[in-house]
């Protein structure tokens, strides 16, 4: 009895190394290559469209693109690439020469989106999560118990103050607030040490944790001294784009006519 061997010449995920041997090539590799090519085509078309939009239209496109991504946490690779292109296009429209010194920088900001710039870090980098650096560290223990309801930032440059506030719920029963408090000031730059036109240094001094009706817990951070910088690359009356020292990009919207719920009164 003879068994005939059929060769699959029509499947692009198979290659022939010799007339009698067929070697399988990873379907994943083929699929990734196809997705990359498709993504490049869409990004090219998106870049052309962005150039033709007004600044207000481009801002609206950014807000639409980031909605539904859970502030970047649920964004796919394709979404991150498309959003990054929109943000870079908007950064080119920035009209402020020194946003770090502008009074527009001070205020209360709500995080709309954040993600690492290096795609290889996207799967392991927690900078795109909305729980803040402390709640993100608790994620392996809490799993789906902790849900963030809001992530806000207060910047008061004249008062040299910064606060990052995350409002969350635990198991759908207890409401909590995590507020990380510190100082903020334009980063010294140049040989004379003048203030940077775009970067602000932030040093966190302590954090406050409130959960349900329990008393507020205040923990000093002197032993850690967490610090970093934020570079503002686009700023206007209601939208802000920035890049952090850990290699992330974010977009935030101004919260108007709101009472600050953090450690002190808002600006």
C-alpha positions as CSV (number, residue, x, y, z in Angstrom):
1,X,0.0,0.0,0.0
2,X,1.4,3.4,-1.0
3,X,0.6,6.5,0.9
4,X,0.9,9.7,-1.1
5,X,2.3,12.8,0.6
6,X,0.6,16.1,-0.3
7,X,2.5,19.3,-0.2
8,X,0.9,22.5,0.9
9,X,2.3,25.1,-1.5
10,X,-0.6,27.5,-1.0
11,X,0.0,28.2,2.7
12,X,2.5,31.1,3.1
13,X,3.3,29.8,6.5
14,X,5.1,26.8,5.1
15,X,8.5,26.8,3.3
16,X,10.4,24.2,1.5
17,X,14.1,23.7,2.4
18,X,14.5,20.9,-0.2
19,X,12.2,19.3,-2.8
20,X,11.2,16.5,-0.4
21,X,11.0,18.4,2.9
22,X,8.4,20.8,4.1
23,X,9.3,22.9,7.2
24,X,6.6,24.7,9.2
25,X,7.1,28.3,9.9
26,X,5.5,29.8,13.0
27,X,2.0,31.0,12.3
28,X,2.5,33.6,15.0
29,X,5.5,35.0,13.1
30,X,3.4,35.3,9.9
31,X,0.5,36.8,11.7
32,X,2.8,39.3,13.5
33,X,4.3,40.3,10.2
34,X,0.9,40.8,8.6
35,X,-0.3,42.9,11.6
36,X,2.8,45.0,11.5
37,X,2.4,45.8,7.8
38,X,-1.3,46.6,8.3
39,X,-0.5,48.8,11.3
40,X,2.2,50.7,9.3
41,X,-0.4,51.4,6.6
42,X,-3.0,52.6,9.1
43,X,-0.5,54.8,10.9
44,X,0.7,56.3,7.6
45,X,-2.9,57.2,6.7
46,X,-3.6,58.4,10.2
47,X,-0.5,60.7,10.1
48,X,-1.7,62.2,6.8
49,X,-5.2,62.8,8.3
50,X,-3.7,64.4,11.5
51,X,-1.8,66.9,9.4
52,X,-5.0,68.1,7.8
53,X,-6.9,68.5,11.0
54,X,-7.2,71.7,13.1
55,X,-5.8,71.7,16.6
56,X,-9.3,71.4,18.1
57,X,-10.2,68.5,15.8
58,X,-6.9,66.8,16.7
59,X,-7.7,67.2,20.4
60,X,-11.1,65.7,19.9
61,X,-9.5,62.8,18.1
62,X,-7.2,62.2,21.0
63,X,-10.0,62.2,23.5
64,X,-12.0,59.7,21.3
65,X,-9.0,57.4,20.9
66,X,-8.2,57.1,24.6
67,X,-11.8,56.6,25.7
68,X,-12.5,53.0,26.6
69,X,-8.9,52.1,27.2
70,X,-9.2,52.3,31.0
71,X,-6.7,55.2,31.0
72,X,-4.3,53.1,28.9
73,X,-4.5,49.9,30.9
74,X,-6.7,48.1,28.4
75,X,-5.1,49.5,25.2
76,X,-4.0,47.1,22.6
77,X,-0.7,47.4,20.8
78,X,-2.4,48.8,17.8
79,X,-4.3,51.3,19.9
80,X,-1.1,52.4,21.7
81,X,0.6,53.0,18.3
82,X,-2.3,55.0,16.9
83,X,-2.7,57.1,20.1
84,X,1.0,57.8,20.2
85,X,0.9,59.1,16.7
86,X,-2.0,61.4,17.6
87,X,-0.2,62.7,20.7
88,X,3.0,63.3,18.7
89,X,1.0,65.3,16.1
90,X,-0.6,67.4,18.9
91,X,2.8,68.0,20.5
92,X,3.9,69.6,17.3
93,X,1.0,72.1,17.7
94,X,2.2,73.3,21.1
95,X,2.4,77.1,21.2
96,X,4.0,77.6,24.6
97,X,7.7,78.0,24.6
98,X,8.0,77.4,28.4
99,X,5.0,75.3,29.6
100,X,6.8,74.5,32.9
101,X,6.8,78.2,33.7
102,X,3.3,78.9,32.5
103,X,0.4,79.5,35.0
104,X,-1.7,77.1,32.9
105,X,0.3,74.2,34.3
106,X,-1.0,74.7,37.8
107,X,-4.4,73.2,38.5
108,X,-6.2,69.9,39.0
109,X,-5.7,67.3,36.1
110,X,-7.5,64.1,35.5
111,X,-5.5,61.3,33.8
112,X,-7.1,60.2,30.5
113,X,-4.3,57.9,29.2
114,X,-0.8,56.7,30.1
115,X,1.4,54.1,28.5
116,X,5.1,53.2,28.1
117,X,6.8,54.6,25.0
118,X,8.8,51.4,24.6
119,X,6.4,48.8,23.3
120,X,8.6,45.9,24.6
121,X,7.9,47.2,28.1
122,X,4.1,47.4,27.6
123,X,3.4,43.9,28.9
124,X,5.4,44.3,32.1
125,X,5.5,48.0,32.8
126,X,3.0,49.2,35.3
127,X,3.3,52.9,34.4
128,X,0.2,52.6,32.2
129,X,-2.0,51.4,35.1
130,X,-4.3,53.8,36.8
131,X,-3.9,52.6,40.4
132,X,-0.8,54.6,41.1
133,X,2.6,53.1,42.1
134,X,1.4,51.7,45.4
135,X,-1.9,50.1,44.3
136,X,-0.2,48.7,41.3
137,X,2.3,46.9,43.5
138,X,-0.7,45.4,45.4
139,X,-2.2,44.1,42.1
140,X,-0.8,40.5,42.3
141,X,-2.4,40.1,45.8
142,X,-5.7,41.9,45.2
143,X,-6.3,40.8,41.6
144,X,-9.7,42.2,40.6
145,X,-10.6,43.4,44.1
146,X,-9.3,46.9,43.6
147,X,-11.0,49.1,41.1
148,X,-9.9,52.7,40.4
149,X,-12.6,55.3,40.0
150,X,-10.4,58.3,39.4
151,X,-6.8,59.3,39.1
152,X,-6.2,63.0,39.7
153,X,-3.1,65.2,40.0
154,X,-2.7,68.6,41.6
155,X,0.1,70.8,40.5
156,X,0.7,74.1,42.3
157,X,4.0,75.4,40.8
158,X,4.0,78.8,42.6
159,X,3.4,76.9,45.9
160,X,5.9,74.2,45.0
161,X,3.3,71.5,45.6
162,X,2.3,68.3,43.8
163,X,-0.2,65.6,44.8
164,X,-1.2,62.4,43.0
165,X,-4.6,61.1,44.1
166,X,-6.3,57.8,43.3
167,X,-9.9,57.1,44.3
168,X,-10.7,53.4,44.4
169,X,-13.1,50.7,45.7
170,X,-12.2,47.4,47.2
171,X,-14.4,44.4,46.4
172,X,-17.2,46.8,45.5
173,X,-17.9,47.6,49.1
174,X,-15.3,49.9,50.6
175,X,-14.3,53.3,49.1
176,X,-10.7,54.4,49.5
177,X,-8.4,57.3,48.6
178,X,-4.6,57.1,48.1
179,X,-2.9,60.5,48.0
180,X,0.8,60.8,47.4
181,X,2.1,64.3,48.5
182,X,5.3,66.0,47.5
183,X,7.0,69.1,46.1
184,X,7.2,70.4,42.5
185,X,9.5,73.0,40.9
186,X,10.9,73.7,37.4
187,X,14.0,71.6,36.9
188,X,17.3,73.6,36.9
189,X,18.9,73.6,33.5
190,X,21.8,75.2,31.6
191,X,25.2,76.3,32.9
192,X,23.6,79.0,35.1
193,X,21.1,76.6,36.6
194,X,18.0,78.5,35.3
195,X,14.6,76.9,35.4
196,X,13.8,74.4,32.6
197,X,11.2,75.6,30.1
198,X,9.5,72.1,30.0
199,X,10.5,69.9,32.9
200,X,9.3,69.9,36.5
201,X,11.1,68.0,39.3
202,X,8.7,66.1,41.7
203,X,9.8,64.7,45.1
204,X,7.3,62.8,47.1
205,X,7.5,63.2,50.9
206,X,4.6,61.0,52.2
207,X,1.4,59.3,51.3
208,X,-2.0,59.2,52.9
209,X,-4.4,56.3,52.8
210,X,-8.1,56.4,53.7
211,X,-10.3,53.3,53.5
212,X,-14.0,53.5,54.4
213,X,-14.6,54.9,57.8
214,X,-11.1,54.0,59.1
215,X,-8.8,56.8,60.3
216,X,-6.4,58.2,57.7
217,X,-3.0,56.5,57.7
218,X,0.0,58.8,56.9
219,X,3.3,57.2,56.0
220,X,6.5,59.2,55.5
221,X,8.6,58.4,52.4
222,X,11.9,59.9,53.7
223,X,13.5,56.5,53.7
224,X,12.6,56.0,50.0
225,X,12.8,59.6,48.7
226,X,10.9,58.8,45.4
227,X,11.5,61.5,42.9
228,X,11.4,62.1,39.2
229,X,10.5,64.6,36.5
230,X,7.6,65.4,34.2
231,X,8.2,67.1,30.8
232,X,5.2,69.0,29.5
233,X,5.1,68.7,25.7
234,X,1.7,70.2,25.0
235,X,-0.4,72.5,27.2
236,X,-3.4,74.7,26.8
237,X,-6.5,75.7,28.8
238,X,-8.0,72.2,29.0
239,X,-5.5,69.6,27.8
240,X,-2.0,68.5,28.7
241,X,0.5,66.0,27.2
242,X,3.6,65.0,29.2
243,X,6.4,62.5,29.3
244,X,7.9,61.0,32.4
245,X,11.4,60.1,33.5
246,X,10.4,56.4,33.5
247,X,9.7,56.4,29.7
248,X,6.0,56.9,29.6
249,X,3.7,59.4,27.8
250,X,0.4,60.6,29.2
251,X,-2.5,62.9,28.4
252,X,-4.7,64.7,31.0
253,X,-7.6,67.0,31.0
254,X,-8.1,70.0,33.3
255,X,-10.7,69.6,36.0
256,X,-12.5,72.9,36.4
257,X,-14.6,74.2,39.2
258,X,-13.8,71.2,41.5
259,X,-12.9,71.1,45.1
260,X,-9.6,69.3,45.7
261,X,-10.1,66.2,47.8
262,X,-6.4,65.7,48.7
263,X,-4.1,66.8,51.5
264,X,-4.7,70.5,51.2
265,X,-6.7,73.1,49.3
266,X,-6.4,73.4,45.6
267,X,-4.8,76.3,43.8
